[in-house]
Amino acid sequence: MRGRAVIFWLAVPVLLVPAAALTVDRVVEPDRGFWIQLEAFTPLGIGLYGAALLVATVRLLVQRRRRSTTTVVAGLAAVGLAVHCWWFSPQLIGSNPPPAADAPTLTVMSANLSEGGADGVEVVQRASDEEVDLLVLEEVTAAVLADMDRAGLGDLFPYRAGEPNDAADGTMVFAREELGGAERIPTLHDGWVVTMGELTVMAVHPYAPTVPGAWRDDLATVVATAERVHPDLVVGDFNATVDHPPIRALADLGYRDVGELANQGWQPSWPSSTARTVLGVPVPSLVQIDHVLVGPRLAAISMRTALIPDSDHRAVLAEVAPR
């Protein structure tokens, strides 16, 4: 076997096997923890299928005979690429209703504080620099809250709801305008429904899919709560991507990711580049599990992520406005 053939037959399974696993996982939606987590990586199928198609196309161009197998590989890669591009397309194309004329812009920020281990002072500084109006924090402990209060959190946001807690349980909402009607969402990690002026906000942190039953139950609770209270914003660490069924269920109710609506493409938020390393090399952010979702009364203007030192999540910053 010639060298080019060896390279081809080594590359094909390396690319197509994980790509096919992503495709099957997205279609079948199994309920085991590993497969739930794998579904978060669905967008990576575009790169895998694209690379496989490129390898097969190059081989077809140089191969003079016995091309049928290579043609099949190219066909499979092309079909897989098309399917994943279709799933991904709402991130880049689609209608985005504009805000009302002269409507005020609301800046929303969500950040996971990694069980209180994140740099709380930097969170306050970022919120100040970005002129954030509504701040939702997950995994707030008493210690990191004290650090943030010393850094001027209360001056920036006179109003708050929720409470710090141990480890990952503390979810809190901070706002420049008065908050009212705080209602706890019955998930394992704290979640809240609050009002801010004429807006209703859900701050959420469903359990991670490392415990599949808890993940499913918590996200079902989030969906049911959204269906009941009709919020304008659903914000937090969802531990789920737009490819997971619960987020698609929220989309069916009219709640869409701001970045997706604004056609700004894939903006993964986990893991933060400071949180994971392999042989000393930082692992890039690979999945988008932190979201700001808007309901029918709000328009999506923009969304971006930001590095928070010592957090395993990137913060999400979104700009929205009334329609």
C-alpha positions in Angstrom: 0.0 0.0 0.0 1.4 3.4 -1.0 2.1 6.1 1.5 -0.8 8.3 0.4 -3.2 5.4 0.7 -1.9 4.7 4.2 -2.5 8.3 5.2 -6.0 8.2 3.7 -7.1 5.1 5.5 -5.6 6.3 8.8 -7.3 9.7 8.5 -10.8 8.5 7.5 -11.7 6.6 10.7 -10.0 9.3 12.9 -12.3 11.8 11.3 -15.5 9.9 10.4 -16.0 7.8 13.5 -16.3 10.7 16.0 -18.2 12.7 13.4 -20.7 9.9 12.9 -21.0 9.5 16.7 -22.0 13.2 17.0 -24.6 12.8 14.2 -26.2 9.7 15.7 -26.1 11.2 19.2 -27.9 14.3 17.9 -30.6 12.3 16.1 -31.2 9.5 18.7 -30.8 11.7 21.8 -29.9 8.9 24.3 -30.3 9.6 28.0 -27.0 8.4 29.4 -24.6 10.9 30.9 -21.7 10.5 28.4 -24.0 10.8 25.4 -25.8 13.8 26.8 -22.4 15.5 27.3 -21.3 14.4 23.8 -24.3 16.1 22.2 -22.9 19.5 23.4 -20.1 19.0 20.9 -22.4 18.7 17.8 -21.0 21.8 16.0 -17.6 20.1 15.9 -19.0 17.7 13.4 -18.7 20.4 10.8 -15.0 20.4 11.1 -14.7 16.7 11.2 -16.8 16.0 8.2 -15.3 18.9 6.3 -11.8 17.6 6.9 -12.9 14.1 5.8 -14.4 15.5 2.7 -11.2 17.4 1.9 -9.1 14.3 2.4 -11.4 12.2 0.2 -11.5 14.9 -2.5 -7.7 15.2 -2.7 -7.4 11.4 -3.0 -10.0 11.4 -5.8 -8.0 14.0 -7.7 -4.8 12.0 -7.6 -6.3 8.5 -7.7 -6.5 7.0 -11.2 -8.3 3.7 -10.5 -10.3 1.9 -7.8 -12.1 5.2 -6.9 -15.4 3.7 -5.8 -14.5 3.4 -2.1 -13.1 6.9 -2.0 -16.2 8.2 -3.7 -18.4 6.5 -1.0 -16.3 8.2 1.7 -16.6 11.5 0.0 -20.3 11.1 -0.3 -20.8 10.2 3.4 -18.7 13.1 4.5 -20.6 15.5 2.2 -24.0 14.3 3.6 -22.8 14.5 7.2 -21.4 18.0 6.5 -24.7 19.1 5.0 -26.7 17.8 8.0 -24.5 19.5 10.6 -24.4 22.7 8.6 -28.2 22.6 8.6 -28.3 22.2 12.4 -25.8 25.0 12.8 -27.4 27.4 10.3 -29.7 29.3 12.8 -26.5 30.6 14.4 -25.6 32.5 11.2 -28.8 33.1 9.3 -32.5 33.8 10.2 -34.8 36.6 10.9 -34.1 38.9 13.8 -36.9 41.3 14.6 -35.5 44.8 15.2 -36.0 46.7 18.5 -38.6 49.5 18.7 -37.5 52.9 17.6 -35.5 54.7 20.3 -35.9 51.7 22.6 -33.4 51.7 25.5 -30.7 49.0 25.4 -30.4 46.6 28.4 -27.0 45.0 29.0 -27.2 41.6 30.6 -24.2 39.6 32.0 -24.1 36.0 33.3 -21.1 34.5 35.0 -20.4 31.2 36.7 -18.1 31.7 39.7 -16.8 28.2 39.9 -18.0 27.4 43.4 -16.7 30.8 44.6 -13.2 30.3 43.2 -13.5 32.9 40.4 -12.0 36.4 40.7 -14.9 38.3 42.1 -13.2 41.6 41.9 -12.7 41.1 38.2 -16.4 40.3 37.8 -17.3 43.6 39.4 -14.8 45.4 37.2 -16.1 43.8 34.1 -19.7 44.6 35.0 -18.7 48.2 35.6 -16.7 48.5 32.4 -19.5 47.0 30.3 -22.1 49.2 32.0 -24.2 46.0 32.8 -27.8 46.6 33.9 -28.6 43.1 35.0 -26.1 40.6 36.4 -26.8 36.9 37.0 -24.2 34.9 38.9 -24.1 31.2 39.5 -22.1 29.3 42.1 -21.9 32.3 44.5 -20.5 31.5 47.9 -20.4 33.8 50.9 -16.7 34.4 50.6 -16.7 35.5 46.9 -19.8 37.6 47.6 -18.0 39.4 50.4 -15.0 40.0 48.0 -17.4 41.5 45.4 -19.2 43.7 47.9 -15.8 45.1 49.1 -15.1 45.8 45.4 -18.2 47.9 45.1 -20.8 45.4 43.9 -23.5 47.1 45.9 -22.7 50.5 44.5 -23.1 49.2 41.0 -26.2 47.2 41.7 -28.3 48.5 44.6 -30.8 45.6 44.3 -30.3 41.9 44.6 -32.2 38.6 44.9 -31.1 35.2 45.9 -28.5 34.2 48.4 -25.0 32.7 48.5 -24.6 29.0 49.2 -22.1 26.3 49.5 -20.3 25.0 46.4 -22.5 25.3 43.2 -25.9 26.0 44.8 -25.8 29.8 45.1 -27.5 31.7 42.2 -28.1 35.5 42.6 -29.5 38.4 40.6 -28.1 41.9 40.8 -29.7 44.9 39.1 -29.5 48.7 38.8 -33.4 48.8 39.0 -35.5 47.6 41.8 -36.2 43.8 41.8 -39.5 42.4 43.0 -41.5 39.2 43.3 -38.6 36.8 44.0 -39.7 33.2 43.5 -37.4 30.3 43.9 -37.3 27.8 41.0 -37.2 24.3 42.5 -34.0 23.0 40.9 -31.1 21.3 42.8 -29.0 24.5 42.3 -30.9 27.6 43.2 -32.8 29.4 40.4 -35.1 32.5 40.7 -37.9 34.3 39.0 -37.8 38.1 39.6 -39.3 41.2 38.1 -37.3 44.3 37.1 -39.6 47.1 36.0 -41.9 45.6 33.4 -39.6 42.7 32.7 -39.8 39.2 34.2 -36.4 37.4 34.5 -35.5 33.8 35.2 -32.1 33.1 36.6 -31.3 29.4 36.1 -28.6 26.9 36.8 -29.8 23.3 36.1 -27.7 20.4 37.3 -24.9 19.1 35.1 -25.5 16.0 32.9 -23.0 14.1 35.0 -26.2 13.0 36.9 -28.5 12.5 33.9 -31.7 12.2 35.9 -31.1 15.4 37.8 -30.1 17.2 34.6 -33.4 16.1 32.9 -35.5 17.0 35.9 -34.0 20.4 36.4 -34.3 21.4 32.8 -37.8 20.1 32.7 -38.5 22.4 35.6 -37.0 25.3 33.8 -39.1 24.7 30.7 -42.3 24.3 32.8 -41.5 27.5 34.8 -40.9 29.4 31.6 -44.2 28.1 30.2 -46.0 29.2 33.4 -44.5 32.7 34.1 -43.7 33.8 30.5 -40.4 35.5 31.3 -38.8 38.1 29.1 -35.3 36.8 29.8 -34.0 33.4 30.8 -30.3 33.8 31.9 -27.6 31.5 33.4 -25.5 28.4 33.1 -27.9 25.9 31.5 -25.5 23.0 31.3 -27.0 22.5 27.9 -26.5 23.8 24.3 -29.0 24.7 21.6 -28.6 21.2 20.3 -30.1 19.6 23.5 -33.8 18.9 23.5 -34.6 21.1 26.6 -33.1 24.2 24.9 -35.0 23.4 21.7 -38.2 23.1 23.8 -37.5 26.6 25.1 -37.1 27.8 21.5 -40.4 26.2 20.7 -41.9 28.4 23.5 -40.3 31.5 21.9 -37.1 31.8 23.9 -34.0 32.1 21.7 -30.3 32.6 22.4 -29.3 36.2 21.8 -26.2 35.2 19.9 -28.2 32.9 17.7 -30.9 35.5 17.0 -28.3 38.1 16.2 -26.7 35.7 13.7 -23.3 36.0 15.5 -22.3 32.4 15.2 -21.0 29.9 17.7 -19.6 31.4 20.9 -18.6 28.6 23.2 -18.4 29.4 26.9 -16.9 26.3 28.5 -14.3 25.4 29.4 -12.6 28.7 29.9 -9.1 28.7 28.4 -7.7 29.2 31.9 -9.5 26.2 33.3 -8.1 23.2 31.4 -4.7 22.3 30.0 -3.3 19.3 28.2 0.5 19.0 28.4 0.5 22.6 29.5 -1.5 23.8 26.5 -4.8 25.6 27.4 -7.9 23.8 26.1 -10.0 26.2 24.1 -13.7 26.7 24.9 -15.6 24.0 23.0 -19.3 24.1 24.1 -21.8 26.9 24.5 -23.7 26.1 27.7 -24.2 29.6 29.1 -27.0 31.6 27.6 -29.1 34.7 27.6 -32.4 33.8 26.1 -35.0 36.4 25.1 -38.7 36.1 24.8 -41.0 37.6 22.2 -41.1 41.1 23.7 -37.3 41.7 23.4 -35.0 42.1 20.4 -31.5 40.6 20.4 -28.8 43.1 19.5 -25.5 41.4 20.3 -23.8 38.8 22.4 -20.2 38.0 23.2 -18.2 36.1 25.8 -15.5 37.4 28.2 -12.7 35.8 30.2 -13.2 35.7 34.0 -10.0 34.7 35.8 -10.1 31.5 37.8 -13.5 30.5 36.4 -14.1 27.4 34.3 -16.7 29.3 32.3 -16.5 32.4 30.2 -19.0 35.1 31.1 -21.7 35.9 28.6 -22.6 39.6 27.8 -25.8 40.3 25.8 -27.5 43.5 24.7 -31.2 43.4 24.2 -34.0 46.0 23.8 -37.8 46.1 23.7 -39.4 45.4 20.3 
